[in-house]
Amino acid sequence: MTATEEWKHWTDGRTASVSAPHGPLALTGTYWLEPEPAELPGLPGRWWAADGVVRVSAASGDGIRIKGSDQAVDGEVALRPDTAPGADLAMLGEVLLVPIEREGELALRVFDPDAPSRAAFAGIAVYPYSPEWAVPAVFTPFESDRAVVVPNADGRERPLEVTGQIAFTLAGEPHTLTVSRAGGRLSGVIADATSGHETYRFRFITLPAPDADGRTVLDLNRAYLPPCAFADHFVCPFPPPGNRLTVAVEAGEKQVLSG
């Protein structure tokens, strides 16, 4: 398979993933929970946060069930958030309910396959593949991991864990980007001269695990839109300082298309 064919396979996979019944386009709400039980818009039962879990009190007739169970919730149950081992999911008909935890705060996300944004989705606009945007890069880890406080798409500021920098050359000019490392692979949040104009206001990148000498490849053909480009209810970090390139990166995903 050629590099262009691999890239086309990647773009097709991205389109399928974001438009899946419970993909990013299906997110209709992220509801931050308080210690006191409360109703949530469009959902039965009462919901609250306590002792590191999401709690719900509902009657069997409400139709809420823990995913993987045929029994409806009847009474009070605890749901472990996405950051906990053995995280729990709940269903309300075909609607997926996902408990999440961010910086010690708990919320419930609602993924509805009938979301208007999913029905209106007409694809992702992308630049044509160009091999010149796939460049060698060298990863240099920091002496210790650190957290950089950055704005998030929901208006709050949160720490972004970063582990080092990659150095590379574009159009004859040297550049660096601050990145994170998870499971060996590297990831970063970037903006460039196209951001907010031709492309969404920022994008994400993922790089292969560096070798023993820190060598990897930055393929900007695979710069992709963050989840908050598909739904307003995601919490996405903005680029950290130094990750706004002055060059126009005319590669990767550009915008969400609506029909």
WONOR-V368088 format. One record per residue. RES is the residue in one letter. PHI is phi as a letter, one per 30 degrees, with the letter a starting at -180 (none if undefined). D_CENTER is the distance of its C-alpha to the mean C-alpha in Angstrom with 2 decimals. Layout:
# WONOR-V368088
RES|PHI|D_CENTER + RES|PHI|D_CENTER
This chain:
# WONOR-V368088
M|none|28.25 + T|d|28.08 + A|d|25.19 + T|d|25.01 + E|d|25.00 + E|d|22.24 + W|d|20.11 + K|d|21.10 + H|d|20.16 + W|d|16.64 + T|d|16.36 + D|d|17.87 + G|d|15.45 + R|d|12.44 + T|d|14.47 + A|d|15.35 + S|d|11.95 + V|d|10.53 + S|c|14.05 + A|d|14.66 + P|e|16.34 + H|c|13.51 + G|d|10.63 + P|e|8.34 + L|d|11.70 + A|d|13.39 + L|d|11.86 + T|c|15.00 + G|a|14.81 + T|b|13.56 + Y|c|16.91 + W|d|17.63 + L|c|20.66 + E|c|24.01 + P|d|26.61 + E|c|28.79 + P|e|28.31 + A|a|27.36 + E|d|26.73 + L|c|23.39 + P|e|23.49 + G|i|24.26 + L|c|24.17 + P|d|27.30 + G|i|28.12 + R|b|27.48 + W|b|24.42 + W|a|24.22 + A|c|22.96 + A|a|25.48 + D|h|25.83 + G|i|22.16 + V|b|21.63 + V|c|21.08 + R|c|24.49 + V|b|25.68 + S|c|29.27 + A|b|30.11 + A|c|33.06 + S|e|33.18 + G|d|33.83 + D|d|30.45 + G|i|28.92 + I|d|25.99 + R|b|25.76 + I|d|23.83 + K|e|22.08 + G|j|24.58 + S|c|27.51 + D|c|29.89 + Q|c|31.13 + A|d|30.07 + V|d|29.47 + D|b|32.84 + G|k|32.89 + E|c|30.40 + V|b|27.64 + A|c|25.01 + L|c|21.43 + R|d|19.66 + P|d|16.06 + D|d|13.10 + T|d|14.13 + A|c|17.68 + P|e|19.48 + G|i|20.16 + A|e|17.58 + D|c|18.90 + L|b|17.88 + A|b|20.24 + M|b|21.32 + L|b|23.33 + G|i|24.76 + E|c|21.94 + V|d|19.50 + L|c|16.95 + L|c|16.77 + V|b|14.18 + P|d|15.24 + I|b|12.80 + E|b|13.97 + R|b|12.94 + E|h|15.79 + G|i|18.32 + E|c|17.56 + L|c|17.06 + A|b|15.71 + L|c|15.73 + R|c|13.20 + V|c|15.09 + F|c|14.20 + D|c|17.29 + P|e|18.14 + D|c|20.56 + A|e|18.18 + P|e|19.78 + S|d|16.76 + R|d|16.58 + A|d|20.35 + A|d|20.34 + F|d|17.84 + A|b|19.90 + G|j|17.62 + I|c|15.76 + A|d|18.20 + V|b|18.35 + Y|d|20.94 + P|d|23.45 + Y|d|23.12 + S|b|25.19 + P|d|25.97 + E|d|26.68 + W|c|22.99 + A|c|22.70 + V|b|24.36 + P|d|25.36 + A|b|23.73 + V|b|24.89 + F|c|22.84 + T|b|24.66 + P|d|23.40 + F|d|24.22 + E|e|27.06 + S|a|24.71 + D|e|21.03 + R|b|20.48 + A|c|18.23 + V|c|17.93 + V|d|17.54 + V|b|15.47 + P|d|14.95 + N|c|11.80 + A|d|11.19 + D|d|13.13 + G|j|16.03 + R|c|16.08 + E|c|16.30 + R|b|14.81 + P|d|15.50 + L|c|13.27 + E|d|14.72 + V|b|16.12 + T|b|18.65 + G|l|20.43 + Q|b|20.86 + I|c|21.27 + A|c|24.31 + F|a|24.95 + T|b|27.10 + L|b|26.38 + A|h|29.41 + G|i|31.64 + E|c|29.89 + P|d|28.36 + H|b|24.87 + T|b|22.68 + L|b|19.01 + T|d|17.76 + V|b|15.29 + S|c|14.03 + R|b|15.24 + A|b|14.18 + G|i|16.29 + G|j|18.19 + R|d|15.68 + L|c|14.70 + S|b|11.56 + G|b|11.70 + V|c|10.79 + I|b|13.68 + A|b|15.80 + D|a|19.17 + A|d|22.16 + T|d|20.57 + S|d|17.72 + G|i|18.44 + H|b|21.18 + E|d|20.74 + T|b|16.98 + Y|e|14.17 + R|d|14.57 + F|a|12.29 + R|b|10.36 + F|c|8.74 + I|b|11.26 + T|b|12.10 + L|b|15.80 + P|d|18.13 + A|e|19.63 + P|d|22.46 + D|d|26.02 + A|d|28.62 + D|c|29.31 + G|i|25.70 + R|d|25.70 + T|a|22.65 + V|b|21.61 + L|c|19.31 + D|c|18.83 + L|d|17.61 + N|d|18.24 + R|c|14.83 + A|d|13.02 + Y|b|10.19 + L|d|8.72 + P|d|5.44 + P|e|4.46 + C|d|7.30 + A|d|9.53 + F|c|9.93 + A|a|10.55 + D|d|11.82 + H|c|11.01 + F|d|7.45 + V|c|7.78 + C|c|6.50 + P|d|9.13 + F|d|11.70 + P|d|13.50 + P|d|15.95 + P|e|19.65 + G|j|20.85 + N|c|17.71 + R|c|19.05 + L|d|21.15 + T|d|24.33 + V|d|24.48 + A|d|23.22 + V|d|20.74 + E|c|21.73 + A|a|19.53 + G|i|16.31 + E|d|14.49 + K|c|15.99 + Q|b|15.36 + V|d|14.78 + L|c|18.30 + S|c|19.94 + G|d|23.23
